[in-house]
Each structure stands twice: as C-alpha cells, then as structure tokens.
Amino acid sequence: MARYAEAAPDTVVIADSSLFGTAAWVLRRDDIYVVSPGEISYGLSYPEARHRNLDARMLEDLVAASAGRADVLLIVELDTARDLAPHLPANTSRAEHGAVVILRIPRSV
C-alpha cells in the first residue's frame, strides 16, 4: 500500500475501518478520519474522536474545507468507493489494487 498511497504530512487521510489500522501503520499517521466505522465505532464514540467518524455530509465538508490547502487521500474498499463517488469532486483520481481503492483529491480543487 505504501507505494500507492504516499501522502505529504499535510494530506487529509480517510479510510474504511477495515483499512484504518493498515493505513495508520503504513503512513505513520494517527490523525486518520474514518468512513464506515465498523469495528472501531466504539473508539470513535469518545468525545475527542467523534469528529473523525465521517458521514457523507461531513466528508463533503472536509473535502471543501481542504480545497486549496491540502490533498485528500481516501483508502477504502470497492463498495465504499462506489458509495462515496457521488460525494467527491470530478477531479478525484482513482486507482484500484485488488479490493482496495485509492482515491486522491488534489488540493487545487
């Protein structure tokens, strides 16, 4: 995953719960947002972590807030990528690697 999901330190990173741990480890990040929280929903229920659990509207807001300031990188499964597609800008690039989809939104949205 590392060669496909390179990220500058200011990149906003979002992952599925199933890929959250791998993304955090590979990218050496502890500030990853989550879509489809699944098994980590309990940890995301704590007040200091709630903002990291994104629904579709929150995702749109985060992408809009990052425009011009930071790239956005999503590391998700195929089904999640399909569900999120209507909520992402047209210039989102997509790369599939098995069951993992890397979506990248450049800062110049």
Long-range contacts (C-beta under 8 A, 24 or more apart in sequence): 1-26, 1-75, 1-97, 1-100, 2-26, 2-27, 4-95, 4-97, 4-102, 5-73, 5-75, 5-102, 7-71, 7-73, 8-71, 10-69, 10-70, 10-71, 11-70, 11-71, 11-72, 11-73, 12-62, 12-66, 12-70, 12-71, 12-72, 12-73, 13-73, 13-75, 14-54, 14-59, 14-62, 14-72, 14-73, 14-74, 14-75, 14-76, 15-74, 15-75, 15-76, 16-75, 16-76, 16-77, 16-80, 17-41, 18-77, 19-75, 19-76, 19-77, 19-100, 22-75, 23-75, 33-62, 35-59, 35-74, 35-76, 35-80, 35-84, 36-76, 36-80, 56-84, 56-87, 59-84, 59-87, 60-87, 63-87, 63-88, 63-89, 63-105, 63-109, 64-109, 66-105, 66-107, 66-109, 67-107, 67-108, 67-109, 68-107, 68-108, 68-109, 69-107, 70-107, 71-104, 71-105, 71-106, 71-107, 72-104, 72-105, 73-102, 73-103, 73-104, 73-105, 74-101, 74-102, 74-103, 74-104, 74-105, 75-100, 75-101, 75-102, 76-100, 76-101, 76-103, 77-101
